[in-house]
Amino acid sequence: MLDALTIVIFPALMTYAAFSDLLTMTISNWISIVLVAAFVVLAFLFGVPATAIGLHLAAGLMVLAITFTLFAFGWIGGGDAKLAATTAVWMGFEHLAEYGLGSAVIGGLLTLVLLQFRRLPMPGWARARAWLMRLHDKDNGVPYGIALAAAGLILYPETRIYLSAFAA
């Protein structure tokens, strides 16, 4: 049962966050709350030492401080800031650099694709799709939650929680 939860919770919520950002340019607070709570519960159930859980939470707090500074300057969205911090909790300091680099590379590619997309004329059928028009609008930002979620999903099989679930 715990193995199934480990396989489902993080990937499902990260996928939901990515699609939510794509379709609405928002990432709900409840996603971050559930992800942090799920990490703590699973870590406890898998017998992860309290000090290790604390270090994972510290990684999230550190990323939250950095990303909220970026948010305050208007460089990223609030949902992106919270999702990055939440994902850092699951990654821990062990994978934080890889997560940052992966998010940056995927985010850069996403941005280049979106910039090219925004140069194209929108066909008539697409004009009726609000989410496509929002993506096409040059005045809107990039749904960076997609990159954050993708990088997290790529690294997830290397995380402490995932490996704890399948160590036996």
N, C-alpha and C positions, 0 to 999 in steps of 0.2 A: 504494500500500500504506500509506504513512504517513497519507495523507488518511483512509483507512478506519479506521485505528487511532485517529486523532484524533476521528473521529465516534463511535466505539464505546466506547472505554475509559472516559472520564469519565462519559458519560451512563449506561452500563450499571452501573458501580460505584455511582454515586449512587442510581440506581433500586433496586439491590439493597440498599443501606444503608437507604433509606426503607422498603422492604417488610420488611426484617429488624427494624427498629425497631417497625414497626406490629405484626408478628406475634409478636415475642419480647421487645420492649423492650430489645434489646441490639444493638450495632453492633460487629462483630468487629474486632479490631486489624488483621487482615490487609488489610482494605479500605483503611484509612489508609496502611498501608505500601506497598501496590501503587499507590495513587494518587500518593503522593509520588515513588516510583521512576519511575512512568510519566511524570510531569511532567518530571523531570530528563532522562530519556532523550529524550523528544520535543523538549524545548527544545534540547538539544544537537544532535539530528539536524536541526532546523529552523534551526540557526545562530543561536539567540538568544545574545547576548553573555553571557559569564560573570557580569558585573556585574548584568545584568538577572535572570539565574537566581538570583543571590545575594539580590537584593531580593525576589524572590518567596518564597524560603525564609525571609527575614527577616519577611515579612508573616505567614507561617505560624507562626513562632516567637513573634511578638508576640501573635497570637491565642491560641496555646497557653498562654502565660503568663496571659492574661486569663481564658480559659475554665477553666484548671485552678484558678485562684483561686476562680472561681464554683463549681467542683466541690468544692473543699475546704470551702466553706460549705454544701454540700448543695443548692445551687440548681439545678444541672444534672447530668446524668449524665456519666460518664466517656467513654462512646462519643460523646455529643454534643460534648463538649469536643474530642476528637480529630478528629471529622468537620468541625467548624467550622474548626479549624486547617488541616487538610488541604485543605479547599476554599479557604481563604485563600491557600494556595500557588498554586493554579490561577488565582485572581482577581488576585493581586498587589495592591500598594497602589492601583493605578489604579481598581479596582472594589471595594475593601474597604468603603467607606462604603455603597455601593449594596447590597452583599451583606448587611451588618449590618442595614440598614433593611428590605430584602426579607425576610430571615429573621425579623425582629421582627414585621412585618405579617402574614406568612403564619402564623407561630407563634401570634400573637394570635388570628387567625381560627380556627386549628386548636383552640386551647384553648377558645374560646367554643363551637364545635361539639361538642367532647368533653364540656364541662360540661353542655350540653343533652342529649346522648346519655345521660349518666350519670343524668339525672333520669327517664328513661323506664324502665318495667318491661321486663325481658328476656323475650322469648317463649321458649317451651319449646325450640324447635329451636336457639336461640342459646346456651342454657345448656350444650350439649354442645361448644361451641367454646371452648376454653381461651383463645385469643387475644382473643375478643370479651368474655369474662368479665373478663379482665385489663384491657382497655380500659374496661370498664364500672365497674370497682372504683374507688370514690371515693378510696381510699387510695393508688392508684398515680398516678404522674406522667403527663406528656404525652410521647408519642413524638416529641420535638422534631426528631429526625433527619429526619422527613418535611419539616418546614419548611426545615431547612438544605439538604437535597437539592433541594427545589423552587426555592429562591432561587438556588442554584448552577446548576441547569439553565437557568433563565430567563436568567441572565447569561452563561452559557458561550459563546454565539456572539459575544460582544464581547471575549473574552479574547485575550491575546497568542498562545497556542498555537493556538487555533481560527483566528484571522486569519492566522497564519503558514502554516497548512496550505493555505489557499486564496488566498494572495497571488499565486501564480504564474499 
